[in-house]
């Protein structure tokens, strides 16, 4: 948890501006606002009997929130129930709205997003009755969070767009600035970084126009966080983020807001190796953090500051963490105590003081489990597993397995809603899966170890995609190694010091082999292979040299077993940089892999129910661009490609000006075609908002493309999606995640796509052969194999022309 987020609109013990106003003495809720939740509970408990029914209802809801903060769920549940018991038929709508809002927050926190959604819908209704614009907006944004947690990404996105449209219709005001900031933060959490930046910049402009000083600081902080994430994913935005953190600190009206901005600035400088600047900021922060009064926020600031000091190799981290632990204990805040204690254990882990590290981590884990803080508990289970790995690998496996089970139970909530701290999938989630696999296969793994390793890497594949969409998105039923008794399934897994390959052959136990190559060597070899394939002047010999090396790592150890089992199709569940490798172009010393086997990829172990395309009439909706649009070059051979497809099967054509997002949606809604073939510029990226296909009127991002395809689901399932002029983003070694994302979110059973752009006569030739083979009742993967092999017999035998095309999903 290296840096903090700003907070979204959420219920809190403070008055709303209209309708009903509790007494000023209780409105301030200073103890709660300061993070002293036990003190706040004591104050509200003493005051309840002195209040009338509406005031009592409100104070019980405040109690429920404070108990929730402390992780005391039974007391929180009782308090919110007592709050509802004190409502009457004449209770003001403002009070009703706040209590339903509180109930929604509690329900989401205990893993009941359906109930949370219902509560926030009720809250919205009552806020509208009270004419409370901020409350209405906040309850709508909370509903979007609940929908996101439920995996209802499209509904959540639609609601966020509706909120944005509503805000755009309003005149500039403090409410509009606040609403846009909250919306921008939620868009940041859901991974829509481009939209988040746009909305936050508009919010900042309004706040500056109206001179809303505190809002200016908070918006600058949120915008810096968005740009920071964008920098980590693909664009060099760190300089602008640093400037915004500095501005947020300078314009902050409260000490805590200033420190929060400075601490995020410090962590970014450490992350980007600006060490001298970071040390200067740390020296400024130290006395201010030492002066903080005890509160949960103060504990978190101290812990995060200590984390950065450790990275700067400062000696003051351990005393600071000890202070944070004492403050959390004085507050009776076991969640904060767990966080601080576990971080102190991590410090001792780094310095290899194993006994102290183990003791502290065990204490932290017990504290987290006592308050059901699973988002913290999994970290300490994982940390304890790392510590035990030094002396007891069996016990370490147990802890790693428990950590993964805990993470799986809360991962969607962790990624889809707004936690108190930024969660990095690459740092806080993915390594757990890989380290467990390393542990399982380190010493002569058993069949059960291999099964568990495969399950872990399968879970990672699903987690990657759900993180890509910031939602639950996989809805699959059939295990791929039970579909086809002529198919072998390969799981190449990139570990730090070796490449592990688990292989599943029909009706046989799992087997494995390893290659003693580092992660860096694999990545550099893959990058060289990609360059050799894309550049047209690379010689066959140069390509085959690298392709032979990859074949030796991945295939050669089981080559004889494949032959003995009469395997016809190789299916790859790719990992990391290998996701951008066209496996058809691997070379065994005599022939390319596609000359012996048909090849398919899958984003995970499970697929949609298999249904051979030969059982369905072949008809396609085809769309493409030949003219230059949106700064993209013209595509000379697209018209030829689509015409040749039309000569093979019936098609409904949308070309150039007819190929708009609206016309495509209308055509798909009316057409029973089982194939959608799109020949246009497109990009696959590891970021959802940078994955798109280009229509005449606009780029269609992956979420818009998904909504566009929703209408046809009432007709039949899309059997095959073809994207024939797309490419993976330059410099993004996880760009194939965008391809897998489109394959999953489109609802198509299979996706055929290009990994790099090829605009010449070879693509029409390949597609003609492909559709001819489908007409002759070949499976999709066999049809692609025949088409690729046909180009090997022509002037287009260079792998650049045929290896770009890969089939994902069901291959039958």
N, C-alpha and C positions, 0 to 999 in steps of 0.2 A: 504494500500500500504506500507507494512512494510520494504521492502528492494528492492534494485535496481538490474537491469540486466545490463550486458554489451550490447553494441549495435551491431546490425548486419550490413552487408554491405547495405548502402543506399545512394541515391544521396546526394551530399553536394557541396557547393560552393568551390571547390578546383580543381586544374588542374589534368587531366589524364596525363599519362607519355608519350603518343605517339601522333602522328598526329598533333593536333592543340593545341597551348598553349596560353591562354589569357595572358595579361600583368601581371607581378609579383605583382604590386600594388593591383590588384583586386583578385588575386589568394588567397591571405592570408585570406581574408574575416574574419578578426579577430573578428569583432563585432558579426558576426553570430556564429562563433565557440565558442565564449564566452557566447552565449545565450542571447545577447542583440539584439533581432530581430528588434525592432523599429529603433535602431541606424543603423543596417545593411540596412534596407529599405531606410533610408534617404541617406546613402552613395551611394547605387546603383541607386536611382532615380536621384541624381545629376550627376552621371557619364554616364548615358545611352546615352545622346545626343552627347557625345564626342567620342563614339566608332563606329567602322564600323559594318556592318550588322551581321556577325557571332558573334562578341563580344556583340552586343546588344541582340541578341537572347539568348545568354548564360546568360546575366545579368537579362533579364526578367524571365528566368527560376529560377534564384537565388531569385528574388523578389517573385515569386510564392511560393517557399519553405518557405520564411520568413513569408509571409502572412498566409500560412497554419499553421505555428507554433503558430501564434497569433490567429488562429481560424477565420480569416477574409476570408471566403470562396469565396464571390463574387470577391474580389480583387485578390485572388489567381487564380481563374478561368480566370479572364481577363488577368492577367500577363502571364499565360502559353499560352493563345491564342495569345497574342502579340509576345511571343517568337516564336511560329510557323509561324506567319505572316512574320517574318524577315529572315526566312530561304530561301535559293535559291537552285536551282538545283545543284550548285557547293559547297554547304555547306559541310564541312568536316564531315566524318562519326562519329568522336569522339563527335562533337557538337550535331549531331542528336541523338546519343545514350544517352548523358546526358539529353537532353530535354525530350526524351521519358521516360527515367528513372524517371525524376521529375514528369512527367504527371502521371505515374503509381502510385507513392507514394500519390499524391493528390487524384486520383480516389479511391484508397483503403481507404484513410482516410475519404472520404465522403460517403462510403458505396456502391461503384460501383466496386466490385472485378472483374467482367467480363471485364470491360473497362481497369482496372489496368493490368489484365493478358495480354490483347492485347498490351498495351503500352510496357510492359516489354518484350514481345516477339519481338516487333520492336526494342527495345533497344538492345537486345541480337544480333540481326542481324547486327546492325550497329557497336556494339563493336567488333564483329568478323571481320567486314570489316576493322576496325581500328587496328586489331591485339592486342587488349587490353584484356589480360587474366583475370585481376582482374574485369574489367567491365563485361565481359561475365559471369564470375562466379557469381557476385553479381546479375545480372539480372535473372539468372537461380534460385538462391535462393529466390529472390523476387517472381518469378513465383510460386514457391512451396508454398509460403505464401498465394498468391492469390487463388491457388487451394484449400488450406486448408480452407480458409475462405468460399469458395463456397461449402464446404462439400465434395469435390472430394478427399477424403483421399487417395484412392489407387493411383490415378495419382500423387498426391503430394509425396507420399512415393516412388513411382517409379522414379520420377524425382530426389529426394534426393539420392536414391541409384545410379542413373546414374551419378550424380555429384561426389559422393564418388568414384565410379569406375574410373572416369576420373582423379580425383586427385591422386589416387593410381598409375596411369600410369606415373605421372610426377616425375622428379627428385626432390629431396629436395631443396626447395627454399623459399624465403620470401612469394611468391605468394601462394605456396602450404600450408604453415603454416597458412596464413591468411584465405585461403579458407576452410581449415579444421576447424579452429576456428569458422568461420561463420556457417558452416554446423553443427558443434556440438551444437552451441547455438540454431539453428532452431530445431534440433532434441530434445533438451531439452524442448523447447516450445511445441512441438507436443507430448510430453510425452514419447518419446523413450529414456529413461534414460540410458539403457545399451549401446545402440549405441552411444549416446551422450558422455558418459564417454570414450568409446573406441576411438572415433574420436578426442576428446579433448586431450587425453593422447598422441596420435600420433602427434598432432599439437604441443604440448608442447615439445616433444622430438626433433622435427625438429627445433623449435625455440631455444632450448638450444644448439643443435649441431651447429647452425649457429650464436649463440650469439646475437639473435634479442631481445635486452633487453626490449623494450617497449611491444613487442608482448608477451614475457614471462609473464610479469605482467598481461596483459589482458587475456591470456589463463588460467593462474592460477585462476583468478577471475571467469571466465566462468566455469571452472571445479569445483571450490568450490560451485558455485550455483547449478550445477547438483548434486553433492554429497549431498548438503543440502536438495534438494527436495527428493532424494532417502531416506535420513534419515527420513524425515517426513512421507514417505509412508510405509517403511517396514524395512529398514536396518540401523544399528547404524553407520552412516557415518559422524556424526557431528564432531568427533575429527579430521578426515582428512580434512574436510571442513575448520575448524578453522585454521589448519596449512597452508592450501593453501591461505586463506585470509591474514594471516600474511606474507607469502612469497610474495603475490601480492603487499601488501603495501610496503614491504622492497625493492622490485625491481622496483617499479613504477618510471617513469621518470618525471611525472607531478604531481603537488599538487592535482589536482582534482582526478586523478586515485588513488592516495594514500588514499585520504579521502573516496572515494567510497568503497574501499576495507576495510578500518577500520570501516566504518559505518555498512557494512554488517556483519563484525566480531562482532561488538557490538550487533547488533540485534540478531545474533545467540546465543551469550552468554546470553542475556536476555531470549531468548526463551528456552534455555536449563538450566535456573536457575543457571548460573555461575555468581552470583550477584557481588561478590567482584571483579572478573576479569573485569566484565562489567563496574563497577564504575571506575576502573583504566583507561580503554580505553576511557571512557567518559571524564575524566579529561584531557586526552591528546588531545582529539578532540576539546574541547570547544574553546581554543584560536585560533586554525587554522580555524575553521568554522567562528568565529567572524571576521577574517581577509579577508574572501572571498569578492571579488568585485561583485557587483550586476550582476546577470545573472539568467536565468531560472534554470540552473543546481544548482546554489548556493541556490536558493529558495527551490528547492526540497531537497537538502542536509540538509538545516536548518530545514525544516518541518519534515523530517524523523528522524533527530537527536532529535528534540523536542519530537517526539513520543516515542523514547526510553527513554528519560529523564523522561517522564511521568510514564513509567512503572517502572523506578527506584525511583519514588517518589521524584524526584528532583524539586526544586522550580524555576529553570531557564527556564522551557519550555514556559510559557506564554510570557515573554519578547522576547524570540527567535522567536516565531511565529509572534509577532507584528513586529519585524524587517523584517521578511520574507515578510509580507504583504506590508510594506512600499517599500521594494526593488521591488516587483512585480509591484506595482503602478508606481514607477519611470521608470520601463521598458515598461509600457503600455501593460503588459502581463496579460490579464484577466484570462487566464487559470491558470497560476501560482498563481495569486491572489486568485482565487476561491479555489484552493487546500489549500493554507495557511489559508485562512479565515475559511474554513470548518473544518480544523483540530483544529483551535483555538475554534470553536464552539463545537467540540467533547471534547476538554479538559474541557470546562465549563459544558458540559453534564455529564461528569464523576464526577465532583465536585458538581453536582446538582444545579448549578446556572442557573436555567431554563430560565429566561428572557434573559440573555446575550447569552446563548446557542441558543435560538430560533432566536434572532436577527441576530447573526453572520451566522447561518446556512441558513437563508433566503437570506442574502446577497450573500453567496457563491453559492447558487442555482441559483440566478438571473445571476450572473457572468458566471457560467457554461453554462446556457441556451443561453446566449447572444452570445457565441462562438460555440454553438452546440457541447459542450464537454459532450456528453451523458454518457461516461464512468466515468466521475466525477459527473455529475448531479444525476445519480441514487443513488449515495452514500448519497448526501445531502437530497434528497427526503426521503430516508430511515431514515437518522438521524433525520430529522424534524418530521417524523412519530413517532419515538421513544420518542422524546421530547414532542410532543402533546399527546402522549398516557397517560402521567401523569395526564392530565386534560380534554381531549376531545377525547374520543375514536372514535367518528364519523369522526372527521377531521383526526385522525390518520389513519383510514381505507382508506380514500381517498388518503393520502400521500403514504401509503404502496402500494396501488394498482397502483398508478402512478409510483412509484419506480420500481415495478415489470414489468410494461409495458415498461418502459425505458430500464431496464436490458434485457428483452426479445428481444428488437430491436437491441441490440448490443452485446449480450452475446457471440455469435459465433465468432465475431471479437475479443472480449476481450480475449477469451480462445485460439483461433486458430492462432492469430498473435502475434507479439512481442510488448507488451506495454512497456512504459517507466519503469514500475515497475512490479515486480512479482505479479501476481494475484493468490490468493489461493482460490480454489473453496470452501473448507471447511470453510474459514473465511470470504471471500468477496462476496460469491454468495449464498451458501446454507442457511445460517441463515435468509436471507430475506424471503424466501419462508415459512420457519417454523414459523417465528414471525408473518407473515400475517395470517397463519392458526390459531395460538394461539389467535390473535385479533378477528378473525371472529367467533370463537366458545366460547369465554369467557363468554358470557351472553346470555343464551337461544337463540341460533342461529335460524334464519329463514331458510326457504327452500332455498332462494337465497344465504344466507351466506354459507350454506352447499355446494351448487353448486359451489360457488366461492372457498371454501376451497378445494373441490375435484379438481377443475381446477388447483389450485396452486400446490397441491401435485403431480398432473399429470405432470405439467410443470417441477417440480423438478426431477421427474423420467427421463424425456427426457433430462434435463440438465445434470444429473449425467452420463447418457450414452454418451452424446456428449462430456462431459469433459473426460470420460474414453478414448474415441477415439481421443480427440482433434479435432473433426470434427462433421458436421451434419451427422447423420447416420440412423435416423428413417424414414422409408418410409411406413407409414401404412395408412389404409383407413377406416376400419370398427370399430365402437365402440363396445367394448366387451359386454356391457349390452344391446345391440340390436341384438346380434347374437342368443341367446338361452333363450327361455322363461321358462326354467327349471334350470337356473343358477342364483346364487346370487353372487354379487361382493363385496368383503371386501377391505376397505382401512384402514388398521391399520397405525396410524400416531404417531410417537414418539415425544412427547413434553417434556419440561423440568420437569414438575411436574405431568404429567399424560399421560396415553395412550388413545388416541382418536381413535375410530373405526367408520368410515362412511360405511354404508351398502346400497347397491342398490339392491332392489328386483324388479322383472319384473312388469312393469306397476304400480309402486307405487312411491310416493315421497321418496326422500332420508331420511334415519333415521340415528341416531347416538347414541352411548353410550360411556361412559368414564370409565376408571379404575384409581383410585387414587393411582397410583404407579409412582415413579420417573423414570427418564431415566436410572439412575444407577441400580435401582432394576430390571428393565426389562432386561438390558444387562447382569447382573449377573445371572438372572434366565435362560436366553437363553443359556449362556455359560455352566451352570450346566446341562441343558437339552441335549445339544450337547455332553458333556462328557459322560453322562449316556447312550446315544444311541450308541456311538462309542465303548465303552468298553464292551467286550462280557460278563464279569462276573457281570455286574450290574443287580440287580434283577428286575423283572417285577414291583414289588411293588414300588421300588424307581423311576423307570421311570414314572410309572403312577401317582405318587404323583406330580411330576413337570408338567407332561402333563395335569393333571387335573387343575392345577393352571392357565396355559396358556389358556386352554379351557374356564375357567371362565372369564378371561379378554376379550377374543376375540369373542367367539361364544355364550356362555350361555345366555346373555341378549336378543338375537334374536332367540333362539332355537325354541320357539313356532311359531314365524312368519315364519321360514323356513319350518316347518312342515305344517303350514296352507297354504303356497303357493306351496306345492308339489315340493319343490326344490330337484334336484338330483345332481347338481354339484356346488361346492364352488370354486370360483375364487378369488385369493388373489393378490393384488397389494402391494407387501411387502415394508417395509421401514426399513432402518438401519440394526441393528443386527437381526431383524426378518427375513431378507432375507436368513439367514442360517438355519431357522427352517423348518423341514419337517412337514408341517401341517397335513399330513395324520396320524401322530402319536399322535395328541392331543387326550385327553381321557376325556369322559364325566361322568365317574364314573362307567360305565357299559361296554362301548365299545370304541375302537379307532375310530377316525373320518372316516377313510377309510371304516369302516364296514357299515356306514350309507350313506356316500356321496363319489362321485368321486371328486378328488381335482386337481386343476390346478393353476399354477402361470402365471403371465404375467408381463413384465417389464413396462407396461403402459396401458392406457385406450384403445389405438387403436392397431389393429392387421392387418395382411395381410387379404385380402378378404378370408372369410371362405370357405373351400371346403372339405367336408368329404372325408377321405381317402378311404372309400368304393367305391367311384366313380372312383378310379384309380387302375390299375392292380398292385398287390403287387410284387415288385422285388427290390432287395437290392444289393448295393455294400457293402461288409463286409471286414474289415481290422483289424488286431490285431497282438500283439506281445506276444509270450510265453517265449522267452529267455531274459536273463538279458542284458540291453543295457544302455549306458550312465550313469552307476552307479545306475540304477534302478533295483529292484529285478525282477526275472522271475515271470510270471503270469501263474500258473499251469492250471487253468481251462478255459482259453481263448479259446483254441482249441476246448474244449467240447462245449462251448457256441456257437461258430460260426458254428460248425457242426450241432448242434440242430436247429439253425435258418435255415440252408440250408435244413434240413428235412421238414421244414414248408413252405418255399417260395423259389423261384429261386434266387440264389445269384451269384455274381462274387467275388471270394475270393482272398484277398491279405494277406498272412501270413508270418510273420518274415521277411526273406530277400527280399521277394517280396513286402513288405509293406514299400516302400520308398515314399518320398514326390513326386518324379517325376512319379513313377508308379501310385500313387493314382490320380494325376492330369490327366494322360493319360486315366486311367480307367473311371474317371468321365466324361471326355470329350466325350468318345465313348458310354457310357452306358445310356439308357433311364430310368434307375432305379429311382424310386421316393423316395427310402430310402437309407441313408448312415449310416451304423452301424460300429462304431469304438470301439474296445475293447483293450485299451492300457493305459499305465500310462498317466495322464494328471493333470494339476493343474489349478484351477480357482483362480484368484487374483484380488485385486482392482486396480492393475497396469497392463496395457495392455501388456507390454513387459515381464511380469512374468506369463501370461496366455498362456498355450501351451498344445499340445498333442504330445506324443512321437512316432515318426516313427523310422524305423530301422536306417536311415542315420542321422537323426537330430531331435531335438525338433521343432515342427512346431508352431510358435507363431501365435497369433490371426490374425495379419495382413497378414502373409504368408498364413494362412489357408483360409482367405477371398479371396486372389488372386487366390489361388489354385481352389476354387469353382467357380470362374468367368467363366471358360470355359464351364461349364455345363449349364449356364443360357441361352445359345443358344438352348438347347434341351428342357428342361422344368424346372419348379420350383421344388426345393427339398422339398418334403412334410414333411419328418421326418428325423431328425438327432438324432442318438442315440450315446451317449458317456458313456460307461458302466463301465469304470474302473478309473474314474477321482476322484478328491477330491479337497476340498477347501483348500487354503493355511493356514497353522497353524498360529494362532495368528493374523489373519486378519479378523476382524469382518465385513468387507465389501467385503469379497472374492467372495460372490455370484454375485457381480457386473460383475466379469469375465464371469460367466455362462450366465448372461443376455446379456453380450456383444457378446459372441459367438452365442447365440440364434438369436440376431438381425443381426449381420454382416454376418452370414452364408447364409442368405436369405431363410433358411428353415422356413416353416410355423409353425412347431412344433419342439421342442427339448426335448428329454428324456435323463436325465443325472443323474449321481450319485454324491452325496455331499461328500461321503467318500468312500474309496476303500474297496471292498469286494471281495476277491479272494478265493472263495470256490464254492461248488456245488450249493449253493442257487441261484447264479446269473444265471447260465444256466437254472435252473428250472423256475425262474421268467420270463426270456426272452422267453422261450418256451411257457408259458402260455400267455404272451403278444401277441406274433405273432399268436398263435392259435385264440385268441379273435379277432384280426384284420381280420383274414381270415373269421370269422363268422360275419363280418360287424359291429362290435361294434365300437363306437367312440374311439379315442385314449385315452381319459381320462377314459372311461369305461373299456377299455382293460387293462390299468394299474391298475385300481381298482380291477379287477378280478384277475390279476396276484398277486397283493399284498395280497388279501384276501386268495388266494390259499396257500400262504406260512404260513399264520396264522393257517392253519390246519395241518402243518407238524412240524418236529423237528426244523424248522427255524422260529418259531413263534416270537422269540425275535425281537423287532423293528429294531435292528441293521441290520438285513438281508434284510428287505423289505422297511424300511422307507427312506433309502438313496436315492431312485429313485424319481425324481420330473419331472413333465411335464411342460414346459414353452411354451407359445404361444397359437396357435389355438388348442382347445381340441376336436374338432368334428371329 
